[in-house]
Amino acid sequence: MTTTPPARPVPEALAGLPGFTRDPAELERVRTDRSGYVPPTRPAGLVRARTVEDVVRTLRAAHEHRVPVVPRGAGTGLAAGASAREGEIVLDLHRMNRILRIDPVEQIAVVEPGVLNADLNAAAAEHGLFYAPDPASTSICSVGGNIATNAGGMRCAKYGVTREAVLALTVVLADGRVLTTGAGTVKAVTGYDLKALFTGSEGTLGVVVEAVLRLRPAPVATATVAAWFRDVGSAAAAASAVIAARATPSVLELVDGPTLGAIDLATGSAHRSRGEAFLLAQTDGFGAELERDVVLRAIEPFAESVLVADDPAEAEALVQARRSAIPSLEALGRVSIGDVGVPRHRLAEMVTGLRRIAEETGVEICTVAHAADGNLHPMIVVDRDEPITEGPPKLALGRMFELARSLGGTLTGEHGVGLLKQDWFTAEVGELSREVQHRIKQALDPHGILNPGKAV
Ligand SMILES: Cc1cc2nc3c(=O)[nH]c(=O)nc-3n(C[C@H](O)[C@H](O)[C@H](O)COP(=O)(O)OP(=O)(O)OC[C@H]3O[C@@H](n4cnc5c(N)ncnc54)[C@H](O)[C@@H]3O)c2cc1C
């Protein structure tokens, strides 16, 4: 339904806006995100928004002149959601980056969309609080982008994804009207839950310009366990055993052998010499050590070696090793990062299936996983000049999605559909759900100007 309108000159109502530019270097910067997909053309222009009024004026003009607009946070997305094509205007929100208020009593933060996730966490830490959704990209991704993608991260298994942290939103609609939804209270059920609808809508229903977010008390204690395994299937089985033992780790991250090799190469560590897969678990809160022992007992039967990291510096180094997985692979080539999800007891079937797909398609697939969520990141690594959206990489991608779905899973657990997963969207949601979603889009954006061709 949402087709890209044909390219035409940018109307003066947009080109005359204060933050508008056609600077080629800037247009190149905002052409795509970190998905590995590069659109064949550059966008028609860029508006650098600094205020809500900038966003209002941009959308009002775009709506009137039927110009497609691509909202953009920090451009770290992995589904080509912020990639912009010919005739499209990028609405860059990264300069709207003020933390407007932190209320330590109510444990909420009020922020503009361009605030970096890590900056919000640093500000919350000054009050003994933290913001739970923590993508591995925490230091480079914006909270607005997190909301638009309903981002997850390492500690979401215990604390929930972005949706669980969003209490209220201010959103500029496609026609420039400003809507506020939700409340600054922990509970609020008046009317339909529009904030949940906008969360994860990938910039296709409105532009988030302010958010009230839930903060949480920083855990009083954290306990860390690392384990190395002879193969990735054993590590996945151990992760499933942790869940079956009814532990709720705040972190349960799996890294396979090829990814460990890339981390070792990039950081000088020696993880791969200890095993062909790695599992990192953290428990936190008042019973952190008690719960760590439950995790330990669940993991030990499957592991080659286990380490209880009592030293906080050692624990942090292990967390950093996991965080460095994607940059380490990106140092080797162009990387397409999937984010399929499966029921947690089927992790081992998924990781062994991924190995089969790699062998059968001849495509290199490295995998990390937020194991406690059943959310895997199979990463296809190709040469820098090789496309990821055609040939064997596309075949491998399709096979991955089919495998995840055949195990009762989903094609995207946290990155969103963007442009990259369009081909498989209807197969997962079904015709009726697709139709309902398109009707919602039509109601909020009748001219289809907001991020056309993405998400639904
Ligand atoms: C190294 C690395 C690690 C990562 N790890 C994780 C991870 O662990 N978990 C995870 O979930 N993701 C992860 N990501 C992906 C990415 O960081 C997230 O998807 C993040 O939420 C994107 O935020 P952004 O500000 O970069 O958004 P962008 O890439 O700029 O945009 C993403 C989408 O949001 C829309 N959008 C952006 N801002 C707004 C707004 N204010 N209003 C409306 N729409 C908007 C865009 O149109 C686009 O559709 C990782 C990425 C990298 C590079």
Residues whose N, C-alpha, C, O or C-beta is under 5 A from the ligand:
A	BS01	LIG	D33 R34 V70 P71 R72 G73 A74 G75 T76 G77 L78 G81 A82 L93 P113 D134 P135 A136 S137 I140 C141 S142 G144 G145 N146 A148 T149 A151 G152 G153 E202 G203 G206 V207 V208 I326 P327 E414 H415
